[in-house]
Amino acid sequence: MGKYLFSLFFLISICISQGQEITLQGKLTDTLLSPLENANILAIPSNKGNTIAFSISDGNGNYKLSLKKDNPYALEISYLGYQKISVLINLKENTKRDFRLVASNESLDEIILKQKLAVSVKKDTITYQTDVFATGEERKLREVLKKLPGVEVDREGNVKVNGKKVDKFLVEGKPFFTGDTKLGVNNIPADVVAEVEVLDNYNEVAFLKDLSDSDVLAMNIKLKEGKKKFVFGDMEAGGGIENRYLLHPSLFYYSPKTNINFIGDLNNTGEKSFTFSDYLNFEGGFAKLLDNPTGYQNLLNSDFAKYLTNNDFVYNRNTFGAFSLSQQLSLKTTVTAYSIVNASKTDTKVENTNTYLTDNTVTDIENRLTITTADNLFTLSKVSAKYIPNFDEDLTYDLVVKSTSGNANERLESISFLDSNFVASKLEPTSFEVNQNLAYSKQFSYKHTTTLNANLNISSNDNRINWQFSDPIFNEIVPLLGESPFVVSQNIDSKNYNGSLAIKHYWVFNNFNHIYPIVGYNFSKQKYNTIDQELLENGTNSFGSFGFNNKTEFQLNDSYIGFQYKAKAGDFIFKPGLVYHYYYWSVLQFSNPEVSKSKNQLLPEMKIDWELKSSEKMNFKYSLDSRFNDVSFFANRLRLQGFNSLYKGNSNIENELAHRASLSYYKFSLLRGLFMNASINYSKKVKTVQNAIIIDGIDQINTAFYSDLPENRFAMNASFSKKIKKIKYTIAGNASFSEYSRNVNNVITDYQSNNYNYTIKAETYFKEFPNIEIGVQQGFSDFSSASSENKFIQTDPYANLEYDFLKGFILKVDYTYSHYRNKANNSENSFQLGNTSLFYNKEDSPWGFEIEANNLFDIKFKNQNSFNQYIINDTQIFIQPRTVLFKLSYKL
């Protein structure tokens, strides 16, 4: 590990060797010597080629600038409501200088018109003037955002501001497609952007902002005046070796009343146009799905999503199209619509070495090869109408239609000490879903506001699977009558009808005390059918009389009433709540008597916000959560999950209960270039639905049961970054500790799973020199029980380079070296990944040219590992070979 750190800091020291800089610092006050917070200080260089230096004063009025020695600058100091200060400076040494600003005699409207601060901070809103920070070579919005103080953009296009993730993405105040940052950040041209607004505690209904305590962080892109009624975008096309190709148009039309966007992508270069994270965003986002972990888990395990989670493949072809329209019909009514279609073909190859444990001893070792070819089609369409008759009312109706379909052919070879099997399978999953939502908000007076939300969701999911087994499976359970290859078919279909109605009233006693009564009703009716049978030459062999084939109907009625109380005391906001639920549910099984149950549940919650200052906050949350699993967990007859796995639900399970608590802290200082955030999360499950597992060799039989076995999880993460001159240093890490018990072969065993990860990195922000990011990531995994322990270590040093040179060339290189070690068997593996591109665009020319190479070292596979209470898994995932592509782009 030492050699990685030595290399890291050696490269950092090279970066620091740059032209001599000096520091100008001081304090800004008004004429009464009161400090001015969030004032803008700009140092505009007279010499062409030097960059603008920028600072923003902190809560004590302090500022700090890094300037070139012996270089003239025009220093401008701006603060809303005060006269601007403009002075010429040329410093030869570090200097301390204070400034006193005089209040302006002009009206506030005149001041706002005249002053455009580089960065303005007002309560929950930060506004950036992008022209101050852009240097001219930016191609897409992502390059602009990366230069804004406090803004981070990762490779996928996710954005953080002062350590907090942006949840909603807007253009001119309207959602861009689904509101996900990825499409906008990676496609909107840089030269059309005038301002970037960051809106914390964002709420689409303006008069609910100070009532609903939204935790949503939104980013709004304001366009330049000439682009507010303009067609812009770009076209990109490419081709390369091994018949690789790419076509990527991004076209946008904006006017005050009409917005039209189109993004397309056709490629076989391995770049996925539609990922599982995109799928999550279309389902409401990860944060929303966390409110329903069962729904998230079902989404993750769905037959369609299983292929989206593959990020590494031998071959991948994507066809993607996204179209959106926003039309203002009148001053009161706006209609928006979008449609997304994604079709993909993927070929994957995975080799596994699975070590099976029974009673903490190795019972079998399996070598498994899985080769899959999958075709998937995803469509999503949404129409939304918003009607705002006056400032006190808001009515929104959303209609979402989603469909998925796919087919996959899979070949699996399993060879172990005790058995072997060769399996060919064909899967055909399809789904269709319609979701309608109506939201109405009415502010009767300053003290009384009411919201109503009604939702209706109807969905249908079907999967047809055909297996061919070379050898019999589960000899004493699955009644196979034919000869090898044994052909087994499975049909699974489910239909879900879900509705909800929620009414919430906001009663404001005064500025320091609010009470929010709530009442609601949730209804769910789910049908679930499975048929497992053997296909014979002269008919079929049904497994129904051997405990297979489900026909299950689950119905849940959830009525609730409660309140939330909000109180402000100094810098603290307290928000306790209590909700009473009455559950009534029934389970009707094929050839079984109906099971009907009811239960009362009281769910407390507490939220405390402590605002130490505008740039430093701490939050505490606690809740007792209650959730029901979906109908498949209640289906109490067997169903086949693979050649070595059977599953059976349980009609007697009930709702899961879990205590959850979190404490988060963040602080930022633009003056010091300092950003800190940390969080601690704890969960204790009181009642859970678990699987009792029977292991025989590599065969597994899972049966659901309602459990009060202990299950605790403690997690923490922290990030600290500091910018010194043109270099930002970051240290980040996270750790999780889990303790739980499982029933394996009718023995209750306690387990511990601990994971630790840290990252050390440095990034440069030069204009004249190459910009590099260098770092080390390392992860440790430790899984243990009373009599066994398994440890894995993975170390990934990496480096990224971006260099603008010769007035038009942009070179990008990224490199990662991965070293993986399994301490259980003392095995080690390593591989290295590298990608590069060279782009050229002549100034003022719409044409661009690029050469791009991926997987430079032409490695064949990556290594991964995983473990649970009965399997240790070492995996080799084969990836696409080296690709070289020449691309031509044209900017409208």
HELIX and SHEET records of a PDB file:
HELIX    1   1 GLY A    2  ILE A   16  1                                  15    
HELIX    2   2 LEU A  108  LYS A  114  1                                   7    
HELIX    3   3 THR A  130  PHE A  133  1                                   4    
HELIX    4   4 LEU A  141  LEU A  145  1                                   5    
HELIX    5   5 THR A  181  ASN A  187  1                                   7    
HELIX    6   6 ALA A  190  VAL A  192  5                                   3    
HELIX    7   7 ALA A  206  LEU A  208  5                                   3    
HELIX    8   8 LYS A  209  SER A  212  1                                   4    
HELIX    9   9 GLU A  225  LYS A  227  5                                   3    
HELIX   10  10 ILE A  241  ASN A  243  5                                   3    
HELIX   11  11 PHE A  276  PHE A  282  1                                   7    
HELIX   12  12 PHE A  286  LEU A  290  1                                   5    
HELIX   13  13 PRO A  293  ASN A  301  1                                   9    
HELIX   14  14 ASP A  303  LEU A  308  1                                   6    
HELIX   15  15 GLY A  544  PHE A  546  5                                   3    
HELIX   16  16 VAL A  631  PHE A  633  5                                   3    
SHEET    1   A 3 ASN A  62  LYS A  68  0                                        
SHEET    2   A 3 GLU A  21  ASP A  30 -1                                        
SHEET    3   A 3 THR A  95  LYS A  96  1                                        
SHEET    1   B 3 ASN A  62  LYS A  68  0                                        
SHEET    2   B 3 GLU A  21  ASP A  30 -1                                        
SHEET    3   B 3 PHE A  99  LEU A 101  1                                        
SHEET    1   C 4 ALA A  53  ILE A  56  0                                        
SHEET    2   C 4 ASN A  40  PRO A  45 -1                                        
SHEET    3   C 4 PRO A  72  SER A  78 -1                                        
SHEET    4   C 4 ILE A  85  ASN A  90 -1                                        
SHEET    1   D 6 VAL A 119  LYS A 122  0                                        
SHEET    2   D 6 THR A 125  GLN A 129 -1                                        
SHEET    3   D 6 VAL A 193  LEU A 199 -1                                        
SHEET    4   D 6 ALA A 218  LEU A 223 -1                                        
SHEET    5   D 6 LYS A 168  VAL A 171  1                                        
SHEET    6   D 6 LYS A 174  PRO A 175 -1                                        
SHEET    1   E 3 VAL A 151  VAL A 153  0                                        
SHEET    2   E 3 VAL A 159  VAL A 161 -1                                        
SHEET    3   E 3 LYS A 164  LYS A 165 -1                                        
SHEET    1   F27 GLY A 539  SER A 542  0                                        
SHEET    2   F27 ASN A 513  LEU A 536 -1                                        
SHEET    3   F27 PHE A 486  ASN A 510 -1                                        
SHEET    4   F27 HIS A 448  PHE A 469 -1                                        
SHEET    5   F27 SER A 420  GLN A 443 -1                                        
SHEET    6   F27 GLU A 393  SER A 416 -1                                        
SHEET    7   F27 THR A 361  TYR A 387 -1                                        
SHEET    8   F27 THR A 333  THR A 358 -1                                        
SHEET    9   F27 TYR A 315  GLN A 328 -1                                        
SHEET   10   F27 THR A 258  ASN A 267 -1                                        
SHEET   11   F27 ARG A 244  TYR A 254 -1                                        
SHEET   12   F27 PHE A 230  GLY A 240 -1                                        
SHEET   13   F27 THR A 883  LYS A 891 -1                                        
SHEET   14   F27 TRP A 847  ASN A 854 -1                                        
SHEET   15   F27 SER A 827  TYR A 840 -1                                        
SHEET   16   F27 PHE A 809  ASN A 822 -1                                        
SHEET   17   F27 GLU A 789  PHE A 805 -1                                        
SHEET   18   F27 ASN A 771  SER A 785 -1                                        
SHEET   19   F27 VAL A 747  THR A 764 -1                                        
SHEET   20   F27 ILE A 727  VAL A 744 -1                                        
SHEET   21   F27 GLU A 711  ILE A 724 -1                                        
SHEET   22   F27 LEU A 674  ASP A 696 -1                                        
SHEET   23   F27 GLU A 656  SER A 669 -1                                        
SHEET   24   F27 GLU A 616  ARG A 627 -1                                        
SHEET   25   F27 VAL A 595  LYS A 613 -1                                        
SHEET   26   F27 PHE A 572  GLN A 589 -1                                        
SHEET   27   F27 ASN A 550  ALA A 569 -1                                        
SHEET    1   G25 GLY A 539  SER A 542  0                                        
SHEET    2   G25 ASN A 513  LEU A 536 -1                                        
SHEET    3   G25 PHE A 486  ASN A 510 -1                                        
SHEET    4   G25 HIS A 448  PHE A 469 -1                                        
SHEET    5   G25 SER A 420  GLN A 443 -1                                        
SHEET    6   G25 GLU A 393  SER A 416 -1                                        
SHEET    7   G25 THR A 361  TYR A 387 -1                                        
SHEET    8   G25 THR A 333  THR A 358 -1                                        
SHEET    9   G25 TYR A 315  GLN A 328 -1                                        
SHEET   10   G25 THR A 258  ASN A 267 -1                                        
SHEET   11   G25 ARG A 244  TYR A 254 -1                                        
SHEET   12   G25 PHE A 230  GLY A 240 -1                                        
SHEET   13   G25 THR A 883  LYS A 891 -1                                        
SHEET   14   G25 TRP A 847  ASN A 854 -1                                        
SHEET   15   G25 SER A 827  TYR A 840 -1                                        
SHEET   16   G25 PHE A 809  ASN A 822 -1                                        
SHEET   17   G25 GLU A 789  PHE A 805 -1                                        
SHEET   18   G25 ASN A 771  SER A 785 -1                                        
SHEET   19   G25 VAL A 747  THR A 764 -1                                        
SHEET   20   G25 ILE A 727  VAL A 744 -1                                        
SHEET   21   G25 GLU A 711  ILE A 724 -1                                        
SHEET   22   G25 LEU A 674  ASP A 696 -1                                        
SHEET   23   G25 ASP A 699  SER A 707 -1                                        
SHEET   24   G25 SER A 645  LYS A 648  1                                        
SHEET   25   G25 ARG A 639  GLY A 642 -1                                        
SHEET    1   H10 GLY A 539  SER A 542  0                                        
SHEET    2   H10 ASN A 513  LEU A 536 -1                                        
SHEET    3   H10 PHE A 486  ASN A 510 -1                                        
SHEET    4   H10 HIS A 448  PHE A 469 -1                                        
SHEET    5   H10 SER A 420  GLN A 443 -1                                        
SHEET    6   H10 GLU A 393  SER A 416 -1                                        
SHEET    7   H10 THR A 361  TYR A 387 -1                                        
SHEET    8   H10 THR A 333  THR A 358 -1                                        
SHEET    9   H10 ILE A 871  PHE A 878 -1                                        
SHEET   10   H10 PHE A 861  PHE A 867 -1                                        
END                                                                             
